[in-house]
Amino acid sequence: MAPSLEIRPVSDRKGIQDFLNVPFPLYAGDPNWIAPLFLERREHLDPGKNPYFLHAQAQLFVAHEDGRPVGRVSAQIDKLHLDRFADATGQFGFLEAPDNADVFGALLGAAEAWLRQRGMKRVQGPFSFSINDEMGLLISGFERPPAIMMGHARPYYQTRIEALGYAKAKDVIAYDYDGLQRLPRSLQAMVEKARASGELSVRPISKKHLDRDLPIIIGIFNDAWSENWGFVPMTNEEIAALGKILKFLVAEGYIAIADYHGEPAAMAVTLPDINDWIRDLNGRLLPFGWARLLYRLFSAPPKAVRMPLMGVLRKYHGTPQGAALAMAVIDAVRSYHLARGTRRAELSWILEDNVPMRRLIEQLGATPYKIYRIYEKDFA
């Protein structure tokens, strides 16, 4: 007898736990999957704790086979996206399922139906939940574990999603960077010339004055990225939530701000790749996970960091000043991490068609090593 398949909307704590448990058997035996922390994921899914829900609505679904949770997906509608693009597009995310066409079809079918009932005409994803969160499906680079806030997947996910009529909307690229490589002479000379002239200065953030520096960082981000595909600005509430994370997780040298003619003009943010610290915790901080994580956080620098944010004000895009500003903030955080013994960095994510930024990164000696794909599907 064929197993019975049922898609259930999540409506209680038991459903949330089923939703969080789904990936564990799917990645059994995959040494490159790292279980996220249950505590952090619960807060991310909680409308009372995640400021995303101040401008969005979402529904989680779990696929049950003979009563056992085997797959999951989310459907969500972001008002900020709709206000910006007016494209009647919703999103899906958190997709996990076994290599089974029926399960993939039922999960994405449930997400699509929920979005159609609310007037959406198209769906894009995966986003978990926002483009400013974990996004894209890994389609290349399965042989290495993901960095912090980046996803992992089984290779069959791509085949199953595309078989359901989903087409590529955009690819984004993660770059691997060996920090021991020095800046190319031409770029180093450009930065030194700008600094010597007194036009450009670089400083780390001040945790004491984070209420001053965090709006500067996000202001540059919202300006620098504003013309990027799919861009949605961060809200004040999301900035405040980010500030709490940064205050706990990073030292001041992790983040650099560059002023040009006295105006904040560029920034670079790095995060410790805590995936290396949590990979043996199996998602749990109790009973001893807290102690292990805190010891690793404060006893030694991380083996690797990720740079999720780097930006230069748009008015300097495509100019020598813009290149000097980008190099100045990158070199500042690079020098800080090298002095502490951290050598490797992931620079991610970069839109595939952001050619100027890709050229700049590749001039540094960084190499693309993972590709993530965002899909879309018109309901018509």
Buried (B, 14 or more C-beta within 10 A) or exposed (E): EEEEBEBBEBEEEEBBBBBBBBBEEBBEEBEBBBBBBBBEBBEBBEEEEBBBBEBBBBBBBBBBBEEEBBBBBBBBBBEBBBEBEEEBBBBBBBBBBBEBEBBBBBBBBBBBBBBBEEEBEBBBBBBBBBBBBBBBBBBBBBEEBBBBBBBBBBEEBBEBBBEBEBEEBBBBBBBBBEBEEEBEEEBEEBBBEBBEEEBBBBBBBEBEEBEEBBBBBBBBBBBBBEEBBBBBBBBEBBBEBBBEEBEEEBBBBBBBBBBBEEEBBBBBBBBBBBBBBBBEBEBBBEEEBEEBBEEBBEEEBBEBBBBBBBBBBBEBBEEEBBBBBBBBBBBBBBEBBEEBEBBBBBBBBBBBEBEEBBEBBEBBBBEBBBBBBBBBBEBE
